[in-house]
Amino acid sequence: MQIEPLPGHTYLIGLCCGDTRRWQFVEVDARGGEWWRDCEKDEEFCAGNLMYAWWIIEECR
């Protein structure tokens, strides 16, 4: 089951290296880019610029 992220919600993310991160979904921009905020680094980024595989494991409550 694929999780559709919602703006303002935080998710546990699995990375291809085996690590996990907490990311908050920010928005989809006018070009269709998905913007996220890394909760540990407090940095925003566009998922389309990432050079590794990742997936949403679950929503953090």
C-alpha positions in Angstrom: 0.0 0.0 0.0 1.4 3.4 -1.0 0.9 6.3 1.3 -0.1 9.6 -0.2 1.6 12.3 1.8 -0.4 15.3 3.2 1.0 18.8 3.7 2.1 19.4 7.3 2.2 15.7 8.1 5.4 14.0 9.2 6.4 10.5 8.0 9.0 7.9 8.8 11.1 7.5 5.7 13.1 4.4 4.7 16.4 5.1 2.8 18.1 2.6 0.4 21.1 2.5 2.8 18.9 1.0 5.5 18.6 4.2 7.6 15.4 5.9 8.5 14.5 9.6 8.8 11.6 11.8 9.8 10.5 14.1 7.1 7.5 16.5 7.0 5.7 16.9 3.7 5.6 20.6 2.7 3.8 20.8 -0.6 3.7 20.0 -4.3 4.9 23.0 -6.3 3.5 24.3 -9.6 5.9 22.1 -11.5 4.8 19.0 -9.6 7.9 18.8 -7.4 7.3 17.4 -3.9 8.9 19.5 -1.2 9.9 18.0 2.1 11.5 19.2 5.3 14.1 16.9 7.1 13.1 17.1 10.7 16.6 16.4 12.0 18.4 18.9 9.8 15.5 21.4 9.6 16.2 21.8 5.8 13.7 21.8 3.0 14.4 20.0 -0.3 12.7 18.8 -3.5 12.4 15.0 -3.6 13.2 15.1 -7.4 16.7 16.3 -6.6 17.6 13.2 -4.4 20.0 10.8 -5.9 18.9 7.7 -3.8 15.9 5.6 -3.3 13.5 6.2 -0.5 9.9 5.4 0.6 7.3 6.3 3.2 7.1 3.6 5.9 4.4 5.2 8.0 2.9 8.5 9.3 4.4 9.6 12.6 1.8 10.5 15.2 
